[in-house]
Amino acid sequence: MADESYGAYEGYEDSERVRLNQLAEARDPRTRRVLDRIGLSYGWRCWEVGAGAGSVSAWLGRRVGPEGAVWSTDLDLQFHRPVLPNVAVEQHDVARDPAPRAAFDLVHTRAVLQHVPERDQVIETLWAAVAPGGWLVVEDGAFQAFSEQPLPEPYATVHRAMATGATAEWRDPNFGVRLPGRFRDLGAEDIDITGEVWAMRSGEPGGEWWFLAMERAIPRIVQAGLVTAEEGQTALAQVRAPGFVMMSSLSIAVWGRKPAK
Ligand SMILES: C[S@@+](CC[C@H](N)C(=O)[O-])C[C@H]1O[C@@H](n2cnc3c(N)ncnc32)[C@H](O)[C@@H]1O
């Protein structure tokens, strides 16, 4: 993920590849359930926005078959896995680069818009890219309850700094909660919503997507004076301790259909 706020360091690429794969492993089952529910079918034209490791794009490519097509885009393609020939992988900034209009049966994005400062315009770009009768599916987080859950210090301070976006001002940690209203404003039909939380533990995909990001965020949180370097190390040891478990953020999926005419 292109996230300068966490800074590159030796081993960053390996850590980020692992982190994106953990995120994919934790989140893919729900994504597949939602896409099955809307009737994803052979021959569909799909756009996967901010594809990350590309696991959803690879799955979409298999599901839509050779008659279908997937456009798999991200700002940063270095972690994208190899995919079938019906998946076109392209570097694309969804906030700045041109996008096709009325071209896709499905536009899907997950855990991306909360990172994009221009998210309100971007969601309109995504909606414009959906063909009449097609679907927009957006999955994003809501971090309020996640951030406020009781946790031991000093991890609690590190956690709240990350979860409230204190280390990266451009982030909207509660964009998931705003999604239903955005879909109403767009004039989507057949809007539906689901949400999920899960247990986060060290060594499991459901926890590592966050704990690996935290390892990278700690130097900045220390630099900001929120914790000392020693407390940062204690916080890491706390989440890595056997038996430690906490509640995940709320992952919200919202989907709606563009009127056929
Ligand atoms: C948290 S990762 C999520 C990856 C993937 N969607 C998933 O859920 O497994 C966020 C992704 O959004 C991408 N991204 C951030 N800003 C973007 C932009 N303006 N245009 C396209 N991709 C962007 C990042 O490079 C990163 O791959």
The ligand as an SDF file (V2000), in Angstrom:
LIG
                    3D

 27 29  0  0  0  0  0  0  0  0999 V2000
   -5.6640   -1.0890    2.6050 C   0  0  0  0  0  0  0  0  0  0  0  0
   -5.1630   -1.4120    0.9660 S   0  0  0  0  0  0  0  0  0  0  0  0
   -6.5400   -2.4030    0.3960 C   0  0  0  0  0  0  0  0  0  0  0  0
   -6.1810   -3.3350   -0.7240 C   0  0  0  0  0  0  0  0  0  0  0  0
   -7.3170   -4.2360   -1.2280 C   0  0  0  0  0  0  0  0  0  0  0  0
   -8.4200   -3.4490   -1.7610 N   0  0  0  0  0  0  0  0  0  0  0  0
   -7.8270   -5.1520   -0.1370 C   0  0  0  0  0  0  0  0  0  0  0  0
   -8.8570   -4.8740    0.4630 O   0  0  0  0  0  0  0  0  0  0  0  0
   -7.1830   -6.2040    0.1010 O   0  0  0  0  0  0  0  0  0  0  0  0
   -5.4950    0.1230    0.1200 C   0  0  0  0  0  0  0  0  0  0  0  0
   -5.1030    0.0830   -1.3440 C   0  0  0  0  0  0  0  0  0  0  0  0
   -5.5840    1.2780   -1.9700 O   0  0  0  0  0  0  0  0  0  0  0  0
   -4.5960    1.7310   -2.8740 C   0  0  0  0  0  0  0  0  0  0  0  0
   -4.8170    3.1720   -3.1420 N   0  0  0  0  0  0  0  0  0  0  0  0
   -4.6910    4.2040   -2.2700 C   0  0  0  0  0  0  0  0  0  0  0  0
   -4.9740    5.3820   -2.8680 N   0  0  0  0  0  0  0  0  0  0  0  0
   -5.2920    5.0720   -4.1600 C   0  0  0  0  0  0  0  0  0  0  0  0
   -5.6570    5.8600   -5.2960 C   0  0  0  0  0  0  0  0  0  0  0  0
   -5.7490    7.2000   -5.2230 N   0  0  0  0  0  0  0  0  0  0  0  0
   -5.9020    5.2180   -6.4790 N   0  0  0  0  0  0  0  0  0  0  0  0
   -5.8090    3.8680   -6.5480 C   0  0  0  0  0  0  0  0  0  0  0  0
   -5.4590    3.0720   -5.5100 N   0  0  0  0  0  0  0  0  0  0  0  0
   -5.2000    3.6650   -4.3290 C   0  0  0  0  0  0  0  0  0  0  0  0
   -3.2960    1.4280   -2.1570 C   0  0  0  0  0  0  0  0  0  0  0  0
   -2.1720    1.4540   -3.0270 O   0  0  0  0  0  0  0  0  0  0  0  0
   -3.5970    0.0450   -1.5750 C   0  0  0  0  0  0  0  0  0  0  0  0
   -3.2780   -1.0010   -2.4520 O   0  0  0  0  0  0  0  0  0  0  0  0
  1  2  1  0
  2  3  1  0
  2 10  1  0
  3  4  1  0
  4  5  1  0
  5  6  1  0
  5  7  1  0
  7  8  2  0
  7  9  1  0
 10 11  1  0
 11 12  1  0
 11 26  1  0
 12 13  1  0
 13 14  1  0
 13 24  1  0
 14 15  1  0
 14 23  1  0
 15 16  2  0
 16 17  1  0
 17 18  1  0
 17 23  2  0
 18 19  1  0
 18 20  2  0
 20 21  1  0
 21 22  2  0
 22 23  1  0
 24 25  1  0
 24 26  1  0
 26 27  1  0
M  CHG  2   2   1   9  -1
M  END
$$$$
